[in-house]
């Protein structure tokens, strides 16, 4: 496997330019000592790699040095041919650029490798689209992409959870596409934040530029932010009573982990109901989910959720009985503290 690692190291230097031993070791998941040995092996093989010391030092290839792709393994070639154009590239208007890049990569392969292309394409097809596209409108995405790329400030109008609108001038650090949904990572007053692009009611590209922080790493920030946000997804706790005929199907709706809660719920009451505490991502998520269970679940607390479910239930009953169907006003109540997401 060392030959594969040497080729990967060479491709990293060719694609990214100067890199430190620590960066290379992180990318290839080996020790820095191994990187130094691999660099020596490349030099011995005639690859013009050199090192520079100092704060901005590292390893790099001589200018204009390029290698072909003859070192690709069978598995790597097959993986290359399996690639399709992800929808985020289409959103950004970059699908044709990626398609052209893939064609150039394919053309640079030896003839014996390119013969495998049709065989792979006729046997494995990857469809990245959903059965039911979310249909989220992101009319300002390309402008935001331009601002991110050229380090230009944006004036944005953001729709908050409460339905209000706030206007801010922000420094757009980067764009992230997660599960087909676009997010803008930006800074305001030196504080990094995240907003769903679909929640931007307006965006204006300003002439003013900003200095993109040299120490800001988008993938690292996003991973940390997702981990923190994931903790918020189950921070609204609800105590419920579950009807005896509904207990057996709870794992179908809440996953197998709910079995442990059922086992620890204690003895059922005289009517056979048990009491559980469940966690939801928000007030609204708890209300919408528990409403769908009808008579199978009763909310014990919090009282605000009980009242909200009762209000919704009464409005539904009135609607189907024809009482005040033209005056339904659903109240939105929220206890979640978060940016517009």
C-alpha positions, 0 to 999 in steps of 0.5 A: 500500500506504500505505492498508493500512499506515495501517489496520494502524497504526490497528488496532494502536493500537485493539487494544493502546492506547499504543505507541511509534514503535519498537514500531509500526515493528517490527510494521509492518516500516518505519522509525520515520520512516515511523511519524511520517509515518503518524501525521501522515497519520492526524491530518490525516484526523481520527483522534484520535491523540495522543502522550505523551512520557516513559518510558511515552509513545507514541502512543494513540487518544482513549478510546472511539474505535473504527473499523469494518472497512470498510478491509479488503482483499479478501484480508484478508476472505477470510483472515478467513473461512478461519479455523477454531478451532485445537485449543489454543483448545479445550484451554483452553476458549476455542473458543466465545469465539474463535468468538463473536469471529469472528462479531462481526468478520464482522457488523461488515463491510459487507453487500457483504463478508459476501456473500463468506463462503459463497463462501470457506467452500465453496472453502477449508477449513483442517483443523488436525488431524493424521491420528493425534492424539498423544492427549497427556493434559494434565489440569492445563492449565486450572488452569495457564492460570488461574495464568498469567492471574492471576499465581499461583504453582504447586506442580508435580510434574514427571516427569524424563527418568530417570523420577523425580519432583521437586516445585517451587514455580514462577512460571508466566510463560506457556503455548505450544502448539507443533504441538499440544503444550503447554509451560509457561514458568516461572521458579524462583529467577529462572531461566526454564525450559520443561516439557512440560505432559504431563510434569506429574504434578500441579499445585496452584494456590497463593494466593500471587501473583508479580510478572510481570516487565515486561521478559519477552516470551514470544514472544521468549523462546520463539523464543530457547529453540527456537533453543537447543533445536534445537541440542541435537537433533543433539548425539549423534554416532554412527559407523556402517558401512553395508552396500553395498545400504543406501547408496542408500536412506540419503537416504530415511531421513536426507534429502538432506544425507546425500549429502554425507556419503556423497560424503566417506566415502572408498573402501568397504572390501573388503566394500563397506561405508562409514563415516559419522558421523551426529547424533541428538537423543539416545541413545534416538533413535539406538538406536531409529532404528538398530535399525530398519535391521537388518543394513543398519547396524552401530554402530562407536561409541560402545560404550555404544550398541553394547551397548544395541542388542545387548541390545535385539536379544537380547531381541527374538530371545528374545521371538520364540523364546519364551525368557523372554517374561514377563521382558523388561526394557528398560533405559533409558539416557540421556546427554542433559542437558535438562529434562523435554521 
